[in-house]
Amino acid sequence: MKGLKLECAKCGREYQYSLGLFTCTDCNSLGFTNLLLRDPEGMLLEKDESEHRKTPCYKIPGLNRALGIPELYIKDETFNRFGTMKDRRSDVLVRLAQHHGFSKIFCVTGGNLGNSLAEFAGKVGIGCVALAPKDIPKKILEKLEKRATLTKVETLFDPSQVWTAERVVENFPDSLDGTANNPCSTRAYTKIAAELSELNPELIVVPLGSGELFCGICQGIEETGMRAKVIGVSVCDKNPVGLALRHGIDEVALEGTFEERAANKIAVHFTPLMPIIMHFISKGHMFAEISDRQMQDAIFEYQPYFEQAIEPSSLSVFAALEKLPLQEKGKKIVCVLTGRNHTSEPLGHR
């Protein structure tokens, strides 16, 4: 993959792509990644830009009225093959593993990533090694036990479950690192921005989580020349990433900051992407915090607009939109619906 480049988000230094290179050591600690993957020739992402390859983007009139946002669009990632935005990441990781001759891919998952990755990998004879909390929903747990080599842990919200790139290599030397350590994980989501370029929204609202989606869309906006800004949504005082952003904590300090999550996939115990998240925040992209009560109210208030259950993290964006200033509600806004909530049925809407 000679056309791939790695670019430091801090100093701008460029590197030739190398499988084990995740950080610019001139200006970053080894436990965190600050490298953006540049793919000018589209080697990792599908080149077919025809409509049937894109996930749909549509309005729900009743939802728009409820939020007071006439130009609100839903970018529906449930239309990916296995019902989640994680399918984009899985596709890239599997092709990368094939190229480099890996027999397995390692991931840390709350459910959807592991299930998606196991499906994609299994179709080409690659194994999936998944680390997951033992309390994930039974349906997802059963799928992972069938399709992946699964290790269950008490919780991912513990310092013992910080999986840096070095630790992954040490414990799983025959597996491709499929965590956020790998710049390819973020790269997979740049295509969402490309698919939205014709619509040309002013704001794109996403769950913050561990930052892969946020960073990937920010990078895609930069590469397509769009003027949109991304808002990453976090639960106040529940997500270490949000805490770090609010207080300007550097990436090393974040490693010791842990809280229980308030909603599925909106909070994480650790992310190696803090340098890249900080970089895009400095460029004018934003994060918004909602309370735990606002998160629960959003689930109650906005789930009925969808015929099937969706990820609670998807509903967090609507809680954030409720808090937008009136002048912001007149803008063209896209919310990314990240995935279905443990069901194989496609979503409808009211």
N, C-alpha and C positions, 0 to 999 in steps of 0.2 A: 504494500500500500504506500507507494512512494509519493503519491500526491497529497498525503495527509500531513498537516503541520500542527504543531502545538505552540500556543502563544500565551505568555505569562500575562495574567490579568493585572498584575501590579506594575511590572516594569516594561512590558511589551516585547520582551525578548522572544525570539522565535527559535524553535527546535524542530528538527526533523522528527516525525512521529516515531516513537519507540514504545513497544508494548508495556515495559515496566516503568516508564517515565510519567509520573503523575504530578510532580511539583517542581517549580523553579527554585532550586536550593539557594540561589543568590539572595532571595528575598522572602523565603517562606520556611516554616518548619516542616519536617518530613511527614508528620501525621496528617497534614491537610493538603488538599490539592488547590492549586491556583492556575492551572493550565486549561485554556480553552482549545478545543479541537477544531481546527479549520479544515474543511473538506470541499475545496473549490470545485473539484471535479465530480462531486456527488458519488463518491465511491461507496459510502456506507448507507446512504439513503436511496430509496427507490427513485428512479428518474421519471417514472410515469406520473405526470401531473394531471391526467385526465380526471374528470369529476368523480368517476366511480372509485378512485383511489383516495379521495378525500373524505374525512368525516363531515357530516352535515352541520350547517350553521343556520339556525332558524329562530323565529320569535314565538313566544307563547303569550298571546294577547292578555289573558287574565293575569299572568304573572307580571307583565309589564305595567298593567294598571295598578296592581297591588303595591308595587315598588315605586310607582310614579316616574318610571323611566321609559319613555316611548320608544327609544332606539336601543333596546336591550336585546342582545342575541345570545343564544346558547350554542356554544361549540361542543357538539355532542360526541365525546370520545367513547361512549358505550357502543358505537357502531364499528369499533375495531373488532378484529376477529374473535377475541375472547372477552370482549365487553369492557375493556379498560384501556386507559392511555398507556399503561405499562406494556401493552403489546408493541408499541413503537420501539421501546427500549429493548424488549426481548428480541425483536427481529434483528436489530443492530448487533446485539451481543452474540447472538447465535452465528451470524455471518462472520463476525470477528473471530469467534472460537474456531469455526471451520477453517478460516484463512490461516490461523496460527497452529492448527493441529491439536487443539485442546479436546480432551475427551469429556470434560465436565465444566460446568459454570457454577460458581458459588454466589449465593445471594443471602441477604438478611431481609426478612419479609414479615409483614403483618397479614399476608394472605394473597392479595391479588397479584403482586409481582411474582411470587413463587409459583403460583398456579399458571400464570401466563408463560413464564420462562420455561417451566417444565413441559408445557404443551409445545412451544416452539422448538425447544431443544430435542424433545422426544421424536419429533417428526423427521429429524436428520440423524438420529442415533447418538445424540450427545446427552450425557447425564446432567441432572440438576442437583446440586447440593444446597439445601435450604436450611437456614436457622430461623426458627419462629417461636413466638411465645406459646406456651401450652394452652392459653385461654382463648386462642383465636376460634372463631365460629366452627362448629362441628363439621359443617358441609365442606368448608375450605380445608380443614384439617384432614378429612378423609381423602380429599383429592390429592393433597400433598403427600400423604402417606403412600398412595398408589403410584404417583408419578415422579417422586423425588426421593433422594436420600435425605431424610428429615431428622434434624436434631431439635428437640423441644427444650426450651429454657423457661425458667420461672417468669422472667420479664426481660424485655429489651432495654428497660429503663434502669440500667445499672452500669457502673463503670467497667465491670467485667465484660460487657458486651460492646465495647468500643472496638470496631473492626477497622483498624487502619490498614493501608495497603501492605505494610510490612508484615502485619499479623496474618493477613489472608495468605500471603505467599508462604509464610512459615508453617501454617497449619494445613493449607490446601495447595501444595506445590503443583499438582496436576490439574488444577482448576483455573479457569479464567476468572478474574475478579469482576463480578457483576454488580458490585455495590457502587455507591456514589463516588468512591475513590477514582473510578475509571472515567476519564473525560468522555468516552463514548456514550456513557449513560445520559449525560446532559445533552450531548449532540443530538440524540434521537428526537428531542422535543423541539428542535429548531424548525422542523417542518410545519409545526402547528402555526407558527408565525407566517411562514410562507403561504400557507393555505388561507390565511386571513388577509393577505396583502391587498387583494382586490376589494374586499369590504372596507379596508382601511379604517379600523376603529381608532378611537382616541384613548380608550382605556381597555385593558385586558385584566380580568380579575381571576386569580387562581388561589387554591389552598397553598400555603407556604410550605408546610411539611419540612422535609429535609433539604428542599431547595432545588432539586433537579429540574422540575417543571418550570419554576420561576426563572432559573438561570438559562434554561434552554430557550424559552420564549424570548427572554431579553436578548440573548445572542442572535436569535433569528430575526428580531426586529432590527438590530444593528446591521446585520448582513443584507437585509432586504431594503434598507433605507426608510422604513416606516417611521412615523413620528409618535406612535403609540407609547404609552407608559404602562408598565405592569404593576399591579398591586397584589402582593402576597399576603394572605390572611392567616393570622395566628390567634390562638386563644390566649388571652392575657394571663400572665404568670403561670402558664401551664406548659409552654413550649420553650425549651432552652434557646432555640434559634431566635425566637421573638425577643426573649430577654436580652440576648446578646446584642441584637440590633438596637433595642431601646436604650441600652446603657453603653453602647459602643465598646463592648467587651471584645478583646482580640481572640483569635482562633485558639490560642493555647488555653486561655482561661475558660473557654466554653467546655473544654473536655471534662472539667470537674463540676459541671452544672447539670443537675438531673431533677426532673419532676415527673409525676405521673401524668399520662395524657388524658385530656378531657374529651377528646373525640377521635374516632378512628382515622388515622393517617394525617391529621392536621398538626399533631405534635410528635416530635421525635426526641430520642435520648441524646443523639449526637449526629453531627454532619461534618464531613471533611470539606464541605463547600463554603465555609464561612468567608474565606478570602474573596471568592468569586461573587458571593451574595453581596458583600460589602462593596465590591467594585461596581456592581450594577446599581446599588442604592446611591452611590456617589454620582452616578450618571443621571439621576432624576427618577429612577424607578422607586417604588414605595412599598412599605408594608403597613398593614392595618391590623389592629388588635380588637378582638371582640371578647366579651366576658363569657364564662361558662354558661351562664343563664341565657345569654343571647344565642349561644350555639344551640342549646336545647330548644329554645323558642323557635329558632329557624327550622329545626327538624320538624317540629309540630306544625308550623305555619306553611312551609313550602313543599314538604313531601307530597301533600295531596295534589299538587299540580302535575305529578308524574304517576303513571299507572303502575309502575314497578318501583320497588325499593332502590334507592341510589345511595352511594357512599355518603355518610354524614359529612365528610370533608367537602364534598361538592356543595352541600347546603350552607356551609359556612360563608361562602361568597355572597349569598343573599343577605345574611346578617350584616356583613360589611357594607353592602349597598344601601341598606336602610339608613346607615349613618352618613352617607355622602351628603355634602352640602347641596342645597337646592340648585345652584348654578352648575354643579357637576352632573346632576341628573339629566341635564339637557344634552349631554354628549352621547356619541355613539359608543356603546360599551358592549364588550363580549365577556361572558362568564364561561369558563371551561368546566364542563361537566365531566369529571375525571373517570367515573366508572360506575358500573352496577354494583349493588350490594349483595354479592353472593348468590346471584341468580343467573341463569343462562338465557332468560327471556329478554328480547329487545324492549327498550323503553317506548312508551307512547307518552303523549302529553295532552293536557286539557285546554 
